[in-house]
Amino acid sequence: MIYLSIPVSGQACLPCRQPSLSGWRNFLSGLILTLLRNTESVTVSDKQSKTKKNQSASPVIEGGMPINVGDRVIHPQHGLGKVTNLAVKQFVEGEKRPYFEISFPGSTLWIPLNHLSSGIRKLTVKSEVSRCRRLLKARATPLNEDPRMRQTELVNHLKEGTLSAHCEVVRDLASHGWPKPLTGAIATFLHTTQDVLSQEWAAVEEITREEAVIEIESLIEKGNQSHHSS
């Protein structure tokens, strides 16, 4: 059976209260609908993906693709993964198309080659992390007060597919309502985006996730203290 999955990380995040169950459900529902509006990715378990891989047609590689087999990639929802295959799949009856197979801890994501605009991208470079250190300390952009509009705007910003955009989303969420901690769906959104950011940060800088979280928190805290006191 094919199903969509969203990993729930237990990693440390920027200070926030535990979101309520209703807020968590509302967040998941809205985020899934927004992300899938322009994406036809399919996630299967590791066991299922092995079975389907054996039934794949020969991979069809097209020239000039922005992502290639073997690349480490970042997905705005699933985090750090690796492109392991490119094969023709049939997830919709009567329709075959080439898909990238991307492996994440505990699951596999299949994304059509013509639907790579969901924010998924190759792992960034160290120079971009250096730029993001400045962004995290910069003045945050005020968020829309309407919850639905805010969520749509934030998700669309993540879809830009850059580390800079991801850092700006985390910074703006962390600054929203500072110094009071966030609650509900917006707190869950912060947890998810900050967790994905810390994964990429740690991979590029070759440090632990915990070290990445500490540095990200410190940079944002310095920025908030500086701009909110001025």
Steps between C-alpha positions, in 0.01 A plus 500: 500500500635842404480772761628846575705542814632795695784422742466650846846586629594491862792734450536817702335810358481868574317564830128439464218337691375156404229558232150376574363192329244705307768747390724215386217348293409833344862566412551161339181529299583844366866425432428178313236664282728794420806293425313249287319762296801524267670171581420139417754336727421161651658363817527130572658303782848353462356149457256613234761699310726196466216302346404774258862565403537143382198550272633827349563558133849601394589849627456779248758775557439837344783748443526823688295396802564710811507188719681178419519150645745498790433859604416586859188715506283697737122474503317779691279243670706179522846648555832352387487214249689345210397440139546124453329423170328637191238265358169482316214443745125460477331636813190617310319238293579529130773760548875433507764765551861528622540557874792583724525262796619689809582310818436649844538328838210254515336589170546558128359790299425474126485834314417539129774669299258770387395583859824617659361841595389399849810647669713187474861585414857383519693543823635854521864612527689647797505850355119502508503397867726797574246730331220345702679580824451865412137442399413332829625807691327745266170670578209259450222562249161535674269205434142515378261500797249281315600138581401354162663775298809485719539125451454530123755780477755313710463177302532690171814665634647156577418391145749754370750223562788689661668481838456876530122467469498222758704711743266794452196285577660368820615850603159657436316222684735520798459878517120490477368601840849503658582468788183300566522135384286390207210256537275292277548454127754780460719340771484167314593671175802656672603162641481333157682769304769550762559126519552477122730804511711343774535180294642687204710731716661203675564312174666796327706613801582138596383547857236326711131588484516618860786740417306631202189563712703687763662725239170574323326584829786722607502698176123558508506595868770760437298644214179517704670664795664755274197596290230480766699717738565771239 
